[in-house]
Amino acid sequence: MKSIPFVIIFSFALLTNCNDYSSQTQESTSTTQTEVSQSQIIDLTHEFSDETIYWVTAKEFELDTVYKGETDKGFYYSAYNFATAEHGGTHIDAPIHFSKNGQTVDEIPLEHLIGNAIKIDVSSKAINNPDYQISIDDFLNWEHKHGSIPNGSIVLLQTGFSKYYPDKKKYLGTDKRGEAALKHLRFPGLSHEAANWLVNNRSIHAIGIDTPSIDHGQSQYFKSHIKLLERNIPAFENVTNLNKLPQKGFKIIALPMKIKGGSGAPLRIIAILDN
Ligand SMILES: [Zn+2]
């Protein structure tokens, strides 16, 4: 595979003397360069298209062509309008989604969306059990092997369900839509006991899952959402490719559309494997 390394440059300018620009740039600036190869980058995002899976009561993705083709001036041109609900496809739940005083999507601190991450893999238990709820023991088992979940981690939960995407019957439990379809939703999620344990015993920056919701499909009260979001811990939903990640030793960059006042937004989420 062709590998095109690119360079991320972090410049830490230690500016101490505002009167002498030349001495600042020569003496007080240190630069760290980190090369990231293509093979280290894993896209955890589903495409937005006609097939994108939305919550059964949300409007689905729309893409209208403004223009596509050769113009009378001889150049090619294409442009589209799109429309989307906040909560569909790969997206983020901002804290205000279930917490009145929580952060809106534009207010989530970027350091909660970028940083070291871990993965809890429960796919062997969840893939054939759409009612599976990730337990405290699943976290303790991970910690038994890898040590305590580091402070500030982004925690990703792998149920294996993304392999069913975009088959709505298998992924959501139903291909029906509207209020009447809600009772047919069946997919794994995070138990509210485990959500409670996480927020009270560990200090994480964000959480993500490869199903449509952090609460399991049959949830009526969305207790895991509430527990996490009221602590300003955002949730990434409908993520994919978690099977390509190790249990630890990678970073996440998860940048949602910056909708002012939004309760969520489409999300581009990638992982960068440590060297
Ligand atoms: Zn959501």
Residues whose N, C-alpha, C, O or C-beta is under 5 A from the ligand:
A	BS01	ZN	H87 I92 D93 E237 G264
